[in-house]
Amino acid sequence: MGSYGAAWEYRGYCGAGNVQPILGSIEGRTAVVCGSAKGVLEEYDLIVNEDTVVFSVNDIGVYLPRVDHMVSHHIPKLSHWMSLRMDGEGRWNKATRGHTPGETGAIKPELYYHWTGLTPQFVLSGYFAMQIAFCMGAERIILCGCPGLPWPRFFELKPRPDLFGYGGGTKKHNDRNVRNQLTEEMDRRPELKAVVRSCSGWTESYFGSP
């Protein structure tokens, strides 16, 4: 991918936004990306320790015991989820940072990083979080609750009614495009695929177990 006009370039990716200070900031560490699929809480308990860096995806970030980075393509919702991690006295958790594809216009903008122009950018928030962890220098990335299949979300008994399957469902064009984007980028960037593992689902068979 070309980098002409980009504000930064690192580990084969480029883009703009305000992320230069955090590029490479977790070199040598393990990142855990927590998606919203059923089983994520159990996988979190098995994988996370005091040395891991925790990236949450969408609303699961409200419920995890510890979150370092909250990631979402759903910018207005992320602002709400971030606010729900305020302490009992209404103070923002300054240890947690939000990450979005572009500027948010949110309250407390200093708590957000904007990955504007990240090229290419994964369309699923979970894979986007994986990409961010790589750009931040993670030596190892473990996916929890990111099966790449139409499993129920952590708060559901049945899969979501719109049948979107995160790359493995029955909405053929959307799901095929999601999975194709991932596999094509892993073919292009084998060094990224080499550091990723997953706890469950199709992604576990594709990336390997932790």
ZIFENPE-V939048 format. One record per residue. RES is the residue in one letter. SS is DSSP state (~ for helix, > for strand, _ for the rest). D_LAST is the distance of its C-alpha to the last C-alpha in Angstrom with 2 decimals. Layout:
res=RES ss=SS d_last=D_LAST
res=RES ss=SS d_last=D_LAST
//
This chain:
res=M ss=_ d_last=29.58
res=G ss=_ d_last=32.66
res=S ss=_ d_last=32.73
res=Y ss=_ d_last=36.48
res=G ss=_ d_last=37.36
res=A ss=_ d_last=33.90
res=A ss=_ d_last=33.89
res=W ss=> d_last=30.72
res=E ss=> d_last=28.49
res=Y ss=> d_last=25.16
res=R ss=_ d_last=22.37
res=G ss=_ d_last=24.23
res=Y ss=> d_last=24.75
res=C ss=> d_last=27.98
res=G ss=> d_last=29.70
res=A ss=_ d_last=31.94
res=G ss=_ d_last=31.86
res=N ss=_ d_last=31.60
res=V ss=_ d_last=28.14
res=Q ss=~ d_last=29.26
res=P ss=~ d_last=28.97
res=I ss=~ d_last=25.22
res=L ss=_ d_last=24.23
res=G ss=_ d_last=22.15
res=S ss=_ d_last=22.38
res=I ss=_ d_last=18.79
res=E ss=_ d_last=18.48
res=G ss=_ d_last=16.24
res=R ss=_ d_last=14.32
res=T ss=> d_last=10.97
res=A ss=> d_last=11.77
res=V ss=> d_last=10.61
res=V ss=> d_last=12.45
res=C ss=> d_last=13.86
res=G ss=_ d_last=15.83
res=S ss=_ d_last=18.49
res=A ss=> d_last=17.43
res=K ss=_ d_last=18.09
res=G ss=_ d_last=15.40
res=V ss=~ d_last=14.31
res=L ss=~ d_last=16.02
res=E ss=~ d_last=14.36
res=E ss=~ d_last=10.81
res=Y ss=~ d_last=12.27
res=D ss=~ d_last=13.66
res=L ss=~ d_last=10.59
res=I ss=~ d_last=8.62
res=V ss=_ d_last=11.74
res=N ss=_ d_last=13.92
res=E ss=_ d_last=17.03
res=D ss=_ d_last=15.61
res=T ss=_ d_last=13.29
res=V ss=> d_last=15.21
res=V ss=> d_last=15.28
res=F ss=> d_last=16.38
res=S ss=> d_last=17.88
res=V ss=> d_last=19.14
res=N ss=~ d_last=22.65
res=D ss=~ d_last=23.88
res=I ss=~ d_last=20.80
res=G ss=~ d_last=21.46
res=V ss=~ d_last=24.59
res=Y ss=_ d_last=22.94
res=L ss=_ d_last=19.97
res=P ss=_ d_last=21.02
res=R ss=_ d_last=20.16
res=V ss=_ d_last=19.91
res=D ss=_ d_last=20.42
res=H ss=> d_last=20.75
res=M ss=> d_last=21.91
res=V ss=> d_last=21.75
res=S ss=_ d_last=23.88
res=H ss=_ d_last=26.16
res=H ss=_ d_last=28.47
res=I ss=~ d_last=30.36
res=P ss=~ d_last=32.95
res=K ss=~ d_last=30.49
res=L ss=~ d_last=28.21
res=S ss=~ d_last=31.30
res=H ss=~ d_last=31.82
res=W ss=~ d_last=28.26
res=M ss=~ d_last=28.51
res=S ss=~ d_last=31.83
res=L ss=_ d_last=30.49
res=R ss=_ d_last=28.48
res=M ss=_ d_last=31.81
res=D ss=_ d_last=32.72
res=G ss=_ d_last=35.48
res=E ss=_ d_last=38.15
res=G ss=_ d_last=37.15
res=R ss=_ d_last=35.65
res=W ss=_ d_last=32.85
res=N ss=_ d_last=29.57
res=K ss=_ d_last=29.86
res=A ss=_ d_last=26.41
res=T ss=_ d_last=24.95
res=R ss=> d_last=25.47
res=G ss=> d_last=25.73
res=H ss=> d_last=24.80
res=T ss=> d_last=26.78
res=P ss=_ d_last=27.84
res=G ss=_ d_last=31.33
res=E ss=_ d_last=33.67
res=T ss=_ d_last=33.80
res=G ss=_ d_last=37.26
res=A ss=_ d_last=35.69
res=I ss=_ d_last=36.97
res=K ss=_ d_last=35.61
res=P ss=~ d_last=34.77
res=E ss=~ d_last=33.78
res=L ss=~ d_last=30.55
res=Y ss=> d_last=29.37
res=Y ss=> d_last=28.04
res=H ss=> d_last=29.19
res=W ss=_ d_last=27.36
res=T ss=_ d_last=30.60
res=G ss=_ d_last=30.72
res=L ss=_ d_last=27.08
res=T ss=> d_last=27.36
res=P ss=_ d_last=25.88
res=Q ss=_ d_last=24.40
res=F ss=_ d_last=22.02
res=V ss=_ d_last=23.96
res=L ss=_ d_last=21.28
res=S ss=~ d_last=20.72
res=G ss=~ d_last=16.94
res=Y ss=~ d_last=16.75
res=F ss=~ d_last=19.47
res=A ss=~ d_last=17.46
res=M ss=~ d_last=14.63
res=Q ss=~ d_last=17.61
res=I ss=~ d_last=19.12
res=A ss=~ d_last=16.17
res=F ss=~ d_last=16.34
res=C ss=~ d_last=20.10
res=M ss=_ d_last=19.87
res=G ss=_ d_last=18.21
res=A ss=_ d_last=14.57
res=E ss=_ d_last=12.99
res=R ss=> d_last=9.38
res=I ss=> d_last=8.97
res=I ss=> d_last=6.64
res=L ss=> d_last=8.78
res=C ss=> d_last=10.05
res=G ss=_ d_last=13.18
res=C ss=_ d_last=13.25
res=P ss=_ d_last=13.48
res=G ss=_ d_last=16.19
res=L ss=_ d_last=18.44
res=P ss=_ d_last=21.55
res=W ss=_ d_last=20.17
res=P ss=_ d_last=22.26
res=R ss=> d_last=21.56
res=F ss=_ d_last=20.88
res=F ss=_ d_last=24.68
res=E ss=_ d_last=25.75
res=L ss=_ d_last=26.52
res=K ss=_ d_last=26.84
res=P ss=_ d_last=25.44
res=R ss=_ d_last=27.30
res=P ss=_ d_last=30.85
res=D ss=_ d_last=30.98
res=L ss=_ d_last=28.63
res=F ss=_ d_last=26.50
res=G ss=_ d_last=23.21
res=Y ss=_ d_last=20.85
res=G ss=_ d_last=21.13
res=G ss=_ d_last=21.26
res=G ss=_ d_last=24.49
res=T ss=_ d_last=28.17
res=K ss=_ d_last=29.50
res=K ss=~ d_last=29.43
res=H ss=~ d_last=30.32
res=N ss=~ d_last=28.22
res=D ss=~ d_last=25.09
res=R ss=~ d_last=25.67
res=N ss=~ d_last=26.17
res=V ss=~ d_last=22.98
res=R ss=~ d_last=20.84
res=N ss=~ d_last=23.09
res=Q ss=~ d_last=22.82
res=L ss=~ d_last=19.04
res=T ss=~ d_last=19.17
res=E ss=~ d_last=22.27
res=E ss=~ d_last=20.86
res=M ss=~ d_last=17.78
res=D ss=~ d_last=20.44
res=R ss=~ d_last=22.40
res=R ss=_ d_last=19.67
res=P ss=~ d_last=17.35
res=E ss=~ d_last=16.50
res=L ss=~ d_last=14.94
res=K ss=~ d_last=12.94
res=A ss=_ d_last=11.72
res=V ss=_ d_last=10.03
res=V ss=> d_last=8.41
res=R ss=> d_last=5.23
res=S ss=> d_last=6.18
res=C ss=_ d_last=6.51
res=S ss=_ d_last=9.79
res=G ss=~ d_last=12.77
res=W ss=~ d_last=13.85
res=T ss=~ d_last=11.34
res=E ss=~ d_last=8.53
res=S ss=~ d_last=11.10
res=Y ss=~ d_last=12.00
res=F ss=~ d_last=9.08
res=G ss=_ d_last=6.72
res=S ss=_ d_last=3.82
res=P ss=_ d_last=0.00
//
